[in-house]
C-alpha cells in the first residue's frame, strides 16, 4: 500500500469516527435513547424549573455541582437525550440533605434554571407548591429556620410496604447501606457543618424509623398506626404535604431495595400518598 493510500485510509477512518461520534450525540439529543429506556425521570436539584423550562434554561456549566457539600448532584450522560450534561440527583446513591443550609446550588446557578422565585409568567405546577416554607430540622433553633423553597423536587412514596421494616415490626442495628456505602449526611451530634459518611454513624433502633428521624425537613414524614391483616397494631411511614422530595429517606433505607423512594416531580395529592 502506497503512502497516498495509507493517507486516504487514515482520512476515511477519521471521518468515519467523527461521524459516528456526531451521530451518537445527535441520536441522544433527539430524545430517542431515553424513550427506548423508558424515559427515566430525573430528580432535579432544589429550585429547578419545570422540566421543559429547566432543560431550556440550564447551560450545563456545572456550578451547582461544585458548591454541593455532599456531592449530591451529577450530570446526565449520553443516554439522557436532551438532558445530556444537565444536573440531577440520584437519591439512592446520594440524597440532598441541605447540608449547605441556604441551598447553595440555587445561589450558584447563573441562569435561573434553579431559582427561589419563578418569574410571573411561569406558573407553579399543580401539586408542586408547598403550603408553607419547609422547616429545616437542623436549623430549628436559628432565627430563620426555614428553607426558601416554594416547590418540591419530588415526593416520597412507600412503594414496598410489605418489605418496610417498620411495617413488619422489625428494628435495625448497624450501618445502614453497609460499610462500603459512600453516601454522606450531616449529623448535629457530630458537626453542624461537616457531613460525614453514613457508614460512620451506625444506628440501633428497636423499631426501624430511619426514614422519619433522618428526614431533614420537619413534619414531612411520620410513623402512623394501622391495623395489620392479623389484627395487630403496626406502624408505617406516612408522607405528608411538607415533603420536598430531597431523597434522604430513600438513601438511608437499610433494605437492599429501598421500601420508600422519591418520585421526581410527583405532585402532592390531597389525602396523602
Backbone torsions as a table, in degrees:
resi	resn	phi	psi	omega
1	UNK	NA	129.7	-177.4
2	UNK	-73.6	166.9	178.9
3	UNK	-62.1	-38.6	178.8
4	UNK	-64.6	-39.4	178.6
5	UNK	-63.9	-40.4	179.1
6	UNK	-63.8	-40.0	178.8
7	UNK	-63.3	-43.6	-179.8
8	UNK	-63.8	-41.5	179.3
9	UNK	-64.6	-43.3	178.7
10	UNK	-62.3	-41.0	-179.8
11	UNK	-64.5	-41.3	179.8
12	UNK	-62.8	-42.2	179.7
13	UNK	-63.7	-40.6	179.5
14	UNK	-63.3	-45.4	-179.7
15	UNK	-64.0	-42.0	179.6
16	UNK	-63.4	-42.9	179.9
17	UNK	-64.6	-43.6	179.2
18	UNK	-62.7	-42.5	179.9
19	UNK	-64.9	-37.7	179.9
20	UNK	-64.2	-46.9	179.1
21	UNK	-61.7	-46.0	179.7
22	UNK	-61.9	-38.7	179.7
23	UNK	-65.6	-41.1	178.2
24	UNK	-62.9	-43.9	179.2
25	UNK	-63.6	-46.1	179.6
26	UNK	-62.5	-39.2	179.6
27	UNK	-62.6	-42.6	179.2
28	UNK	-67.3	-40.2	-177.0
29	UNK	-68.8	-19.5	176.7
30	UNK	-71.4	-15.8	-178.2
31	UNK	88.1	0.0	-176.5
32	UNK	-68.1	-40.2	-177.2
33	UNK	-59.9	-49.8	178.3
34	UNK	-61.0	-34.4	178.0
35	UNK	-62.3	-41.7	178.6
36	UNK	-65.1	-24.1	-179.4
37	UNK	-106.2	31.9	175.2
38	UNK	69.2	23.9	172.1
39	UNK	44.7	61.6	-176.8
40	UNK	-56.9	135.6	179.1
41	UNK	-92.3	119.7	-178.9
42	UNK	-84.9	141.3	172.7
43	UNK	-81.9	113.7	-177.5
44	UNK	-84.4	159.9	179.0
45	UNK	-63.0	166.3	179.9
46	UNK	-55.7	144.0	175.6
47	UNK	78.3	8.5	-178.3
48	UNK	-67.9	140.7	172.8
49	UNK	-65.8	167.4	174.1
50	UNK	-56.1	153.0	-165.4
51	UNK	-50.0	-50.6	-177.7
52	UNK	-62.2	-42.8	179.2
53	UNK	-68.6	-35.9	179.5
54	UNK	-64.9	-47.0	180.0
55	UNK	-63.6	-33.0	179.9
56	UNK	-76.1	-26.9	-174.5
57	UNK	-95.0	-32.1	-176.3
58	UNK	-69.5	128.9	179.4
59	UNK	-100.7	8.2	174.0
60	UNK	61.0	37.5	-176.4
61	UNK	-79.5	-20.8	178.2
62	UNK	80.6	7.5	-179.9
63	UNK	-61.7	-37.5	-178.7
64	UNK	-64.4	-34.8	177.9
65	UNK	-63.2	-42.1	-171.6
66	UNK	-68.4	-26.1	-175.9
67	UNK	-98.6	-8.5	-177.9
68	UNK	-71.8	119.6	-175.1
69	UNK	-72.4	-16.9	178.9
70	UNK	-113.4	9.2	-179.8
71	UNK	53.2	46.3	-178.4
72	UNK	-80.2	-15.9	-172.7
73	UNK	-99.4	130.8	177.0
74	UNK	-120.2	170.3	178.4
75	UNK	-111.1	139.9	179.6
76	UNK	-60.5	142.5	-179.4
77	UNK	-93.1	-175.3	-173.7
78	UNK	-61.0	-27.4	-178.7
79	UNK	-83.9	9.9	176.4
80	UNK	-91.9	5.1	176.4
81	UNK	59.4	-123.8	179.5
82	UNK	-62.4	-18.0	-178.6
83	UNK	-90.2	10.3	179.7
84	UNK	-61.5	127.9	-179.9
85	UNK	80.4	1.8	-177.3
86	UNK	-93.3	139.4	-175.9
87	UNK	-71.0	144.5	175.2
88	UNK	-150.8	168.0	179.1
89	UNK	-116.1	123.3	174.7
90	UNK	-96.7	89.5	-167.0
91	UNK	-60.0	-36.9	-177.5
92	UNK	-63.8	-35.0	178.9
93	UNK	-82.3	-43.0	179.4
94	UNK	-160.0	109.2	-179.7
95	UNK	-83.3	165.3	171.3
96	UNK	-86.9	111.9	-179.1
97	UNK	-105.6	11.8	178.6
98	UNK	58.9	37.4	177.6
99	UNK	-60.8	-21.2	-177.8
100	UNK	-85.6	-4.1	-179.7
101	UNK	66.3	-56.4	-172.7
102	UNK	-93.6	7.1	-176.7
103	UNK	57.4	72.8	-173.0
104	UNK	-63.1	-27.4	-179.7
105	UNK	-62.0	-37.0	177.9
106	UNK	-66.6	-43.7	-179.4
107	UNK	-64.6	-30.3	-176.8
108	UNK	-83.0	-19.6	-175.5
109	UNK	-68.2	123.4	-175.5
110	UNK	-85.9	-8.4	-172.9
111	UNK	-113.7	-11.5	-174.8
112	UNK	88.4	7.4	174.4
113	UNK	-63.2	-34.1	168.5
114	UNK	-110.1	124.8	-174.2
115	UNK	-151.3	150.8	172.9
116	UNK	-77.4	-33.3	-173.6
117	UNK	-132.3	113.9	176.0
118	UNK	-68.6	148.4	172.5
119	UNK	-65.6	155.2	-174.7
120	UNK	-56.3	-27.8	-176.6
121	UNK	-81.8	-1.3	176.2
122	UNK	-111.3	103.6	-177.4
123	UNK	-72.9	160.0	175.4
124	UNK	-73.0	127.6	179.4
125	UNK	-63.3	141.1	-178.4
126	UNK	-56.2	127.8	178.0
127	UNK	83.5	-1.9	-178.3
128	UNK	-95.5	-22.7	-176.1
129	UNK	-72.7	145.7	176.3
130	UNK	-95.9	137.3	-177.3
131	UNK	-65.8	-30.7	179.4
132	UNK	-150.8	160.2	179.9
133	UNK	-58.1	134.7	-179.0
134	UNK	-70.6	132.8	177.8
135	UNK	-82.0	121.7	176.1
136	UNK	-86.1	112.7	-172.3
137	UNK	-52.0	-42.4	-174.3
138	UNK	-70.0	-14.6	177.9
139	UNK	-104.7	14.3	-172.2
140	UNK	-55.9	-30.9	-178.9
141	UNK	-94.7	1.8	-179.9
142	UNK	-80.3	157.8	176.9
143	UNK	-60.0	-34.0	177.8
144	UNK	-122.9	87.4	-171.8
145	UNK	-85.0	-4.3	-175.2
146	UNK	-100.2	158.2	173.5
147	UNK	-90.2	145.1	-179.2
148	UNK	-86.6	54.9	178.4
149	UNK	-111.1	137.5	-179.5
150	UNK	-113.7	-14.1	179.2
151	UNK	-133.7	147.4	-179.2
152	UNK	-84.2	153.8	176.2
153	UNK	-74.3	-37.0	-178.0
154	UNK	-171.2	-158.4	-179.1
155	UNK	-146.7	132.9	178.3
156	UNK	-75.7	142.9	177.0
157	UNK	-138.4	138.6	174.9
158	UNK	-82.0	92.8	-172.8
159	UNK	-87.7	-19.8	178.9
160	UNK	-128.7	67.7	-178.0
161	UNK	-61.6	-28.8	-179.5
162	UNK	-67.7	-21.6	-179.8
163	UNK	-96.7	-20.6	-175.4
164	UNK	-56.2	128.6	-178.2
165	UNK	-62.7	-39.2	179.4
166	UNK	-62.9	-45.5	179.5
167	UNK	-61.2	-35.4	-179.7
168	UNK	-83.0	-2.7	178.5
169	UNK	75.4	26.8	-176.1
170	UNK	-109.5	152.0	176.9
171	UNK	-96.2	-171.4	178.2
172	UNK	-148.6	139.7	177.7
173	UNK	-140.7	131.3	175.4
174	UNK	120.7	-156.4	-178.1
175	UNK	-90.3	111.7	177.5
176	UNK	-65.3	132.9	-177.5
177	UNK	76.4	-0.1	172.5
178	UNK	87.7	170.6	-174.9
179	UNK	-71.1	-15.7	-177.7
180	UNK	-95.1	-6.6	-175.8
181	UNK	-68.3	132.2	-173.2
182	UNK	-98.6	-3.5	-177.9
183	UNK	-61.7	150.3	-178.1
184	UNK	-123.6	155.3	171.5
185	UNK	-151.6	162.7	173.5
186	UNK	-101.2	143.7	-179.7
187	UNK	-125.6	127.5	-177.1
188	UNK	-61.1	-32.5	-179.3
189	UNK	-77.1	-6.0	177.4
190	UNK	-106.4	-61.6	-179.6
191	UNK	-165.3	121.5	-177.7
192	UNK	-57.5	-32.6	-170.7
193	UNK	-110.7	-3.8	-175.2
194	UNK	-119.7	103.7	174.6
195	UNK	-64.2	145.2	178.8
196	UNK	-126.6	160.5	176.3
197	UNK	-59.2	136.7	179.7
198	UNK	-59.1	-32.2	-179.5
199	UNK	-64.9	-18.2	178.6
200	UNK	-88.8	6.3	-178.7
201	UNK	-130.2	73.2	-177.1
202	UNK	-68.0	158.2	-176.3
203	UNK	-120.1	158.0	170.8
204	UNK	-144.4	104.7	-176.6
205	UNK	-127.2	129.1	176.6
206	UNK	-64.4	-34.6	173.2
207	UNK	-130.9	126.1	-176.2
208	UNK	-62.5	124.8	177.5
209	UNK	-141.5	28.7	-174.4
210	UNK	-61.6	-36.8	-179.1
211	UNK	-64.9	-25.9	179.9
212	UNK	-85.5	-52.0	-174.6
213	UNK	-70.8	-30.9	-176.5
214	UNK	-90.9	-9.0	175.2
215	UNK	-59.3	127.2	-176.6
216	UNK	-77.1	-9.4	-174.5
217	UNK	-107.4	129.7	179.6
218	UNK	-67.0	138.7	174.5
219	UNK	61.4	29.2	179.6
220	UNK	-95.9	-24.1	-179.7
221	UNK	-155.9	145.9	-178.6
222	UNK	-150.2	158.0	172.0
223	UNK	-87.3	126.9	179.1
224	UNK	-125.9	145.6	-176.3
225	UNK	-73.8	147.2	173.2
226	UNK	-151.9	160.7	-179.9
227	UNK	-92.7	119.8	178.2
228	UNK	-72.1	162.3	179.5
229	UNK	-55.9	-27.9	179.6
230	UNK	-85.1	4.1	177.5
231	UNK	92.7	-7.3	-179.7
232	UNK	-80.1	155.3	177.1
233	UNK	-88.0	127.1	179.5
234	UNK	-126.2	172.4	176.3
235	UNK	-121.5	144.2	177.6
236	UNK	-140.6	151.1	177.0
237	UNK	-69.8	132.1	177.0
238	UNK	-123.7	122.6	-179.1
239	UNK	-81.5	135.0	-178.7
240	UNK	-110.2	173.5	-172.7
241	UNK	-63.2	-22.9	-179.2
242	UNK	-77.2	-2.3	176.6
243	UNK	-59.9	129.2	179.0
244	UNK	-102.8	-5.5	178.2
245	UNK	80.0	31.8	-177.2
246	UNK	-70.8	-27.3	176.3
247	UNK	95.3	1.3	-178.9
248	UNK	-61.7	-40.8	-179.9
249	UNK	-59.0	-41.1	178.5
250	UNK	-66.6	-41.1	-178.1
251	UNK	-64.9	-41.6	-173.2
252	UNK	-89.1	-7.9	178.5
253	UNK	-58.1	123.0	-171.9
254	UNK	-78.8	-5.1	-179.6
255	UNK	-72.2	157.1	179.0
256	UNK	-61.6	-41.3	171.7
257	UNK	-114.8	119.9	-173.6
258	UNK	-56.1	134.6	176.7
259	UNK	-75.6	-27.0	-179.4
260	UNK	-121.3	133.0	-177.7
261	UNK	-134.8	159.9	177.4
262	UNK	-100.7	126.7	176.5
263	UNK	-96.1	120.7	-178.1
264	UNK	-61.1	131.4	175.9
265	UNK	59.9	17.7	178.4
266	UNK	-69.3	138.0	-178.2
267	UNK	-84.9	152.5	172.1
268	UNK	-74.6	139.4	177.0
269	UNK	-119.4	131.6	-178.1
270	UNK	-56.4	132.2	-178.4
271	UNK	101.7	-2.2	175.0
272	UNK	93.4	-170.3	-177.0
273	UNK	-130.7	NA	NA
